[in-house]
């Protein structure tokens, strides 16, 4: 068993301007003054939990322990002890295709852990031709052991293809106990009604809903449709890389990349068609020409809860989380979304989440550091925000009051 020990540094930042200044190590006498009343535009402390991560993609907390799991695109799964500042690489993980946008992608822990000691992983896996698809599997975890006791493949979002982009690949448990998993459109460019994301006979450009053992729930929206794949919960997605359950409504929300603009936040409905690419507000790359002839929702499609339209703004969204912790009361119910190309952590207020939601983007967080924000999650015990940075030799950081 190998552990990586990292110096944990403490930074002081202004959320309004994203400026940083080194403030000393955790526990030192020269640390920042405490924050008694944290406001959305006020100050917070930023700590480096560990460093040296290799293109991390997803994170999940292990309940009732000081540990969390971090995936790395190369195929490694790291068990991070956030109290000690160490990482331990777990073995007996699946073989992955670490090429292009593929690799070991997201991670989720069974909500009844440790009674159900399962850790769920999504990853790019191959068939005997070397073609790839988004996979879902699970392993039995003992947090004190350096390996999965067993690992099994549960589902493959077919078809397998000779391309390495747009895997989607977030995974989350719903309040119904089901596993929700996103699958991207694999970068098909035949925009129009015959696009794979509009074809229910494949699993590309979809959100899937599965039993924890990988079987198909009897109440999935298309189980009685002979012309649709039974695993599909919603479709018409491009490359959904963020997924979370709203803490009040229990509805699943998803963030997805547009082409040029057209980045979206969507509230999911069973059987819903989210429009890609027949109803979209993005443009073709390198042009100002809209992907859809009429970039308004067409018949039978659901309009995005929030969109960054072509020519207005660009926000390629990655992992996301609704804030429901105690550390920052003023952020209660806000949506935090990693921005990749924009290199900041987005914060959006959400009004009327169960009705006709209105989302409004606030001042960027953690900007000015040239950090691509890959994933964000709320620690269930402290309410701190943990953020993964998408690069080689990158840190895992946390935002917290001090």
URSULCOR-V65737 format. One line per field, one symbol per residue. ss: DSSP state (~ for helix, > for strand, _ for the rest). psi: psi as a letter, one per 20 degrees, with the letter a starting at -180 (. if undefined). burial: # if it has 9 or more other ideal C-beta (glycine too) atoms within 8 Angstrom, else .. A space follows every 50 residues. Layout:
BEGIN
ss->???
psi->???
burial->???
END
This chain:
BEGIN
ss->__>>>___>>>>>>_____>>>>>>_________________>>>>>>>> >>>__>>>>>>_____>>>>>>____>>>>>____>>>>>>_________ ___>>>>>>________>>>>>>>>>_____>>>>>>>>>______>___ >>>>>>>>>>>_________>>>_____>>>>>____________~~~__ _____>>>>>_____________________>>>>___>>>>>>>_____ _>>>>>>__>__>>>>>_____>_________>______>__________ _____>>>________>>>>>>______~~~___>>>>>____>>>>>>> >______>>>>___>_______>>>>>>______>>>>>____>>>>>>> __
psi->ppqppqpoqpqpqphhikqqppjrqpirijrqqqohnpqhjbqrqpqpgr ajqnmqgqqqqoqkrkqrppqphiiqopopoighlqqppqrkrqpromqc jrbperqqppijpjhnlpppqqqorraiijqrrpqprqqppoiiqjqphq pqphqpnqrqqmqlrlidkqpqprijjqpppqprjkkpjmpaijqhijoj irjqlrpqpqqhjirpqhjqhjhjoijqphipgrakqfmojqpqppigij qpqqqqpaeoajqqpqpqqpjqojhpjhnqjrrqpjrjpqgpgokqpapj qpqqhqqnqpigrpnopcqqqppkaihnhijpiqpppppfhilroqppqo plhidnqppppapqqkrjilpoohqqqpphhhjqpppppnrqlrrprqpq q.
burial->.....#.######.#..#.#..###.....#...#..#.#.######### ############....################..######.###.###.. .#########..#..###########....###########.#....##. #.#####..#...###########...###########......###### .###########.#.##..#.##....##.################.... ##################...#############.....###..#..#.. ##.#######...##########.#.##..#.########.######### ..#...#.#..#.####...#########...########...####### ##
END
